Amino acid sequence: MSIIPNFFNRRRSSNVFDPFSLEVWDPFEGLPFPQPSLLPFGDEGSSSFVRASALVDWKETPSAHVFKADLPGLKKEEVKVEVEDGRVLQISGERTREEEKRSDTWHRVERSSGRFVRRFRLPENAKMEQVKAAMENGVLTVTVPKEEAKKHSVKSIDISG
């Protein structure tokens, strides 16, 4: 359908190359597999598994590695912070889906639900035995202290001759 009315022809434009067309072209239309936006993520055997997102910032300060994860609506009891294999920091949890009632009409569902896992391989200077985590206002902050950088000593060598 064109924004500018066509006075010469009463039909709507079905040309996807019409710059005034309001129709959206779907490149996956007519293919034998479902639309990518409808495919489940994660466990292939479970159609109810949906990947929930957990956005994480990682910054390095002179004294520590600091991770901040946005986890709105989650309580600290619903989140796990673990150290795997000595140098892998894992943040995981599950966001439950809101209970649906037959009388409700949903117009849009954009908030993700389901399990999430984020893993970060830490450098050698991380003190994994001193990891601390705190949750405040839906933001998880994980602090991993760093070992002090070893100062290289320089020894001057006299040249004979």
Disulfide bonds with the S-S distance in Angstrom:
none
